[in-house]
Amino acid sequence: MKKILFALPFLFAILLVACDASVDDKQPGASVTVDELTNSFQLVARSEGNNNITVKLSPVRYVKVYSADNDALLAEGTNPTFQVTPPTTELDVYITAINQDGSITKSSTKSITVSEYTDLPAIYEQIFGLENGEYGTTKWTWDDTLTRYWGMEAGEVIQLLLGGELPMVPILMNNVKAKAYLTMVLGHGSL
Protein backbone atom coordinates (compact mmCIF):
# COMPACT_ATOMS: atom_id res chain seq x y z
CA MET A 1 0.00 0.00 0.00
CA LYS A 2 2.85 2.38 0.87
CA LYS A 3 4.51 1.63 -2.48
CA ILE A 4 1.38 2.72 -4.34
CA LEU A 5 1.14 5.94 -2.37
CA PHE A 6 4.81 6.75 -3.17
CA ALA A 7 4.39 5.83 -6.85
CA LEU A 8 1.30 8.00 -7.51
CA PRO A 9 3.06 11.41 -7.33
CA PHE A 10 5.86 10.06 -9.52
CA LEU A 11 3.38 8.84 -12.18
CA PHE A 12 1.51 12.14 -12.06
CA ALA A 13 4.76 14.09 -12.56
CA ILE A 14 5.67 11.94 -15.58
CA LEU A 15 2.30 12.69 -17.20
CA LEU A 16 2.80 16.45 -16.80
CA VAL A 17 6.36 16.42 -18.08
CA ALA A 18 5.72 14.06 -21.01
CA CYS A 19 2.98 16.18 -22.61
CA ASP A 20 4.13 19.08 -24.75
CA ALA A 21 0.90 20.66 -25.96
CA SER A 22 2.47 23.57 -27.77
CA VAL A 23 3.99 22.66 -31.11
CA ASP A 24 5.04 25.47 -33.41
CA ASP A 25 6.15 23.52 -36.46
CA LYS A 26 2.64 22.37 -37.50
CA GLN A 27 0.82 24.45 -40.11
CA PRO A 28 -2.61 23.99 -41.72
CA GLY A 29 -2.58 21.74 -44.75
CA ALA A 30 -2.70 23.19 -48.21
CA SER A 31 -6.13 24.20 -49.50
CA VAL A 32 -7.78 21.79 -51.89
CA THR A 33 -7.86 23.10 -55.46
CA VAL A 34 -10.90 23.20 -57.74
CA ASP A 35 -9.46 20.42 -59.91
CA GLU A 36 -8.64 18.23 -56.90
CA LEU A 37 -12.14 18.70 -55.49
CA THR A 38 -13.81 18.03 -58.85
CA ASN A 39 -11.77 14.86 -59.38
CA SER A 40 -12.44 13.67 -55.82
CA PHE A 41 -16.17 12.97 -56.24
CA GLN A 42 -18.45 10.85 -58.40
CA LEU A 43 -22.23 10.85 -58.71
CA VAL A 44 -23.33 7.22 -58.36
CA ALA A 45 -26.93 6.16 -58.99
CA ARG A 46 -28.42 3.14 -57.19
CA SER A 47 -28.78 1.55 -60.64
CA GLU A 48 -28.35 2.89 -64.17
CA GLY A 49 -30.61 5.95 -64.55
CA ASN A 50 -32.03 5.70 -61.00
CA ASN A 51 -33.03 8.86 -59.11
CA ASN A 52 -31.38 7.86 -55.80
CA ILE A 53 -27.91 9.40 -55.97
CA THR A 54 -24.90 8.97 -53.67
CA VAL A 55 -21.87 11.23 -53.83
CA LYS A 56 -18.75 9.05 -53.52
CA LEU A 57 -15.72 10.96 -52.23
CA SER A 58 -12.06 10.00 -52.41
CA PRO A 59 -10.49 11.08 -50.12
CA VAL A 60 -13.42 11.36 -47.76
CA ARG A 61 -14.13 14.89 -46.56
CA TYR A 62 -17.16 16.83 -45.40
CA VAL A 63 -18.86 18.46 -48.40
CA LYS A 64 -22.08 20.23 -49.34
CA VAL A 65 -23.80 19.24 -52.59
CA TYR A 66 -25.66 21.94 -54.55
CA SER A 67 -27.81 22.02 -57.67
CA ALA A 68 -25.96 24.02 -60.32
CA ASP A 69 -29.27 25.28 -61.76
CA ASN A 70 -30.50 27.18 -58.71
CA ASP A 71 -27.78 26.76 -56.02
CA ALA A 72 -30.19 24.77 -53.81
CA LEU A 73 -28.52 22.63 -51.13
CA LEU A 74 -29.26 18.98 -51.96
CA ALA A 75 -27.23 17.15 -49.30
CA GLU A 76 -24.21 17.43 -47.04
CA GLY A 77 -21.88 15.14 -45.15
CA THR A 78 -19.07 12.68 -45.76
CA ASN A 79 -21.29 10.29 -47.76
CA PRO A 80 -24.17 12.50 -48.96
CA THR A 81 -27.23 11.05 -50.70
CA PHE A 82 -30.20 12.74 -52.35
CA GLN A 83 -33.15 12.04 -54.65
CA VAL A 84 -33.88 13.57 -58.03
CA THR A 85 -37.61 14.21 -58.39
CA PRO A 86 -39.76 14.38 -61.51
CA PRO A 87 -39.93 15.99 -63.99
CA THR A 88 -36.12 16.47 -63.81
CA THR A 89 -34.29 14.07 -66.10
CA GLU A 90 -30.82 15.64 -66.03
CA LEU A 91 -29.24 17.25 -62.98
CA ASP A 92 -26.07 19.33 -62.79
CA VAL A 93 -24.42 19.51 -59.35
CA TYR A 94 -21.31 20.90 -57.72
CA ILE A 95 -19.82 20.44 -54.26
CA THR A 96 -18.08 22.74 -51.81
CA ALA A 97 -15.54 21.91 -49.14
CA ILE A 98 -14.11 24.00 -46.31
CA ASN A 99 -10.33 24.09 -46.14
CA GLN A 100 -8.30 24.09 -42.93
CA ASP A 101 -7.71 27.83 -43.23
CA GLY A 102 -11.47 28.47 -43.39
CA SER A 103 -11.68 29.21 -47.11
CA ILE A 104 -14.30 27.44 -49.23
CA THR A 105 -13.51 25.68 -52.51
CA LYS A 106 -16.23 25.12 -55.11
CA SER A 107 -15.85 22.26 -57.60
CA SER A 108 -16.70 22.27 -61.26
CA THR A 109 -20.12 20.99 -62.31
CA LYS A 110 -20.89 17.31 -62.94
CA SER A 111 -24.08 15.92 -64.51
CA ILE A 112 -26.20 12.83 -64.05
CA THR A 113 -29.11 11.59 -66.17
CA VAL A 114 -32.21 10.11 -64.54
CA SER A 115 -34.69 7.88 -66.35
CA GLU A 116 -36.14 5.82 -63.47
CA TYR A 117 -37.83 7.19 -60.34
CA THR A 118 -38.06 4.92 -57.29
CA ASP A 119 -38.82 5.36 -53.57
CA LEU A 120 -40.77 8.58 -54.11
CA PRO A 121 -43.68 9.60 -51.86
CA ALA A 122 -47.15 8.70 -53.20
CA ILE A 123 -48.04 12.34 -53.81
CA TYR A 124 -45.71 12.42 -56.84
CA GLU A 125 -47.95 9.90 -58.57
CA GLN A 126 -50.99 12.03 -57.80
CA ILE A 127 -49.39 15.26 -59.02
CA PHE A 128 -47.47 14.08 -62.09
CA GLY A 129 -49.45 10.96 -62.98
CA LEU A 130 -47.79 7.61 -63.52
CA GLU A 131 -48.39 6.02 -66.91
CA ASN A 132 -46.44 2.97 -68.09
CA GLY A 133 -43.97 3.44 -65.23
CA GLU A 134 -43.12 7.04 -66.20
CA TYR A 135 -44.09 10.27 -64.52
CA GLY A 136 -45.70 12.96 -66.63
CA THR A 137 -45.96 16.68 -66.08
CA THR A 138 -48.77 18.77 -64.70
CA LYS A 139 -49.85 22.23 -65.74
CA TRP A 140 -52.25 23.91 -63.35
CA THR A 141 -55.00 26.01 -64.93
CA TRP A 142 -58.15 27.71 -63.69
CA ASP A 143 -61.53 26.21 -64.41
CA ASP A 144 -63.09 29.16 -66.22
CA THR A 145 -66.53 27.53 -66.13
CA LEU A 146 -66.78 28.26 -62.39
CA THR A 147 -67.71 31.57 -60.84
CA ARG A 148 -67.00 30.38 -57.32
CA TYR A 149 -63.68 29.16 -55.92
CA TRP A 150 -63.38 27.21 -52.66
CA GLY A 151 -67.13 27.74 -52.16
CA MET A 152 -66.82 31.54 -52.35
CA GLU A 153 -66.90 34.21 -55.01
CA ALA A 154 -63.46 35.28 -56.20
CA GLY A 155 -63.78 38.65 -54.48
CA GLU A 156 -64.69 36.94 -51.20
CA VAL A 157 -61.56 34.76 -51.43
CA ILE A 158 -59.38 37.82 -51.87
CA GLN A 159 -61.10 39.60 -49.00
CA LEU A 160 -60.56 36.55 -46.80
CA LEU A 161 -56.87 36.40 -47.78
CA LEU A 162 -56.45 40.07 -46.95
CA GLY A 163 -57.85 39.43 -43.48
CA GLY A 164 -61.01 41.52 -43.75
CA GLU A 165 -64.47 40.47 -42.66
CA LEU A 166 -66.52 39.35 -45.63
CA PRO A 167 -69.90 41.05 -44.92
CA MET A 168 -68.40 44.39 -43.85
CA VAL A 169 -66.13 45.27 -46.78
CA PRO A 170 -67.50 44.53 -50.23
CA ILE A 171 -65.00 43.92 -52.99
CA LEU A 172 -65.92 44.91 -56.50
CA MET A 173 -63.58 42.90 -58.64
CA ASN A 174 -64.21 40.81 -61.71
CA ASN A 175 -62.96 37.22 -61.92
CA VAL A 176 -59.95 38.04 -64.13
CA LYS A 177 -58.47 40.38 -61.53
CA ALA A 178 -59.27 37.92 -58.75
CA LYS A 179 -57.56 35.07 -60.58
CA ALA A 180 -54.51 37.22 -61.24
CA TYR A 181 -54.29 38.15 -57.55
CA LEU A 182 -54.72 34.55 -56.39
CA THR A 183 -52.09 33.41 -58.87
CA MET A 184 -49.67 36.00 -57.50
CA VAL A 185 -50.39 35.34 -53.81
CA LEU A 186 -50.76 31.58 -53.83
CA GLY A 187 -48.40 30.78 -56.67
CA HIS A 188 -50.92 28.43 -58.29
CA GLY A 189 -52.71 28.47 -61.58
CA SER A 190 -52.22 30.32 -64.80
CA LEU A 191 -54.35 32.77 -66.71
Secondary structure as the mmCIF struct_conf table of DSSP 4:
data_model
#
loop_
_struct_conf.conf_type_id
_struct_conf.id
_struct_conf.beg_label_comp_id
_struct_conf.beg_label_asym_id
_struct_conf.beg_label_seq_id
_struct_conf.end_label_comp_id
_struct_conf.end_label_asym_id
_struct_conf.end_label_seq_id
HELX_RH_AL_P HELX_RH_AL_P1 LYS A 2 ALA A 18
BEND BEND1 ASP A 24 ASP A 25
HELX_LH_PP_P HELX_LH_PP_P1 PRO A 28 THR A 33
HELX_RH_AL_P HELX_RH_AL_P2 VAL A 34 ASN A 39
TURN_TY1_P TURN_TY1_P1 SER A 40 SER A 40
STRN STRN1 PHE A 41 ALA A 45
BEND BEND2 ARG A 46 SER A 47
TURN_TY1_P TURN_TY1_P2 GLU A 48 GLY A 49
STRN STRN2 ASN A 50 ASN A 50
BEND BEND3 ASN A 51 ASN A 51
STRN STRN3 ASN A 52 LEU A 57
BEND BEND4 SER A 58 PRO A 59
STRN STRN4 VAL A 63 SER A 67
TURN_TY1_P TURN_TY1_P3 ALA A 68 ASN A 70
STRN STRN5 LEU A 73 GLY A 77
BEND BEND5 THR A 78 ASN A 79
STRN STRN6 THR A 81 GLN A 83
TURN_TY1_P TURN_TY1_P4 PRO A 86 PRO A 87
STRN STRN7 GLU A 90 ILE A 98
TURN_TY1_P TURN_TY1_P5 GLN A 100 ASP A 101
BEND BEND6 GLY A 102 GLY A 102
STRN STRN8 ILE A 104 LYS A 106
HELX_LH_PP_P HELX_LH_PP_P2 SER A 107 THR A 109
STRN STRN9 LYS A 110 THR A 113
STRN STRN10 GLU A 116 GLU A 116
BEND BEND7 ASP A 119 ASP A 119
TURN_TY1_P TURN_TY1_P6 ALA A 122 ALA A 122
HELX_RH_AL_P HELX_RH_AL_P3 ILE A 123 PHE A 128
STRN STRN11 LEU A 130 GLU A 131
TURN_TY1_P TURN_TY1_P7 ASN A 132 GLY A 133
STRN STRN12 GLU A 134 TYR A 135
TURN_TY1_P TURN_TY1_P8 ASP A 144 THR A 145
BEND BEND8 THR A 147 THR A 147
STRN STRN13 ARG A 148 TYR A 149
TURN_TY1_P TURN_TY1_P9 TRP A 150 GLY A 151
STRN STRN14 MET A 152 GLU A 153
HELX_RH_AL_P HELX_RH_AL_P4 ALA A 154 LEU A 162
TURN_TY1_P TURN_TY1_P10 GLY A 163 GLY A 163
TURN_TY1_P TURN_TY1_P11 LEU A 166 MET A 168
BEND BEND9 VAL A 169 VAL A 169
HELX_RH_AL_P HELX_RH_AL_P5 ASN A 175 LEU A 186
#
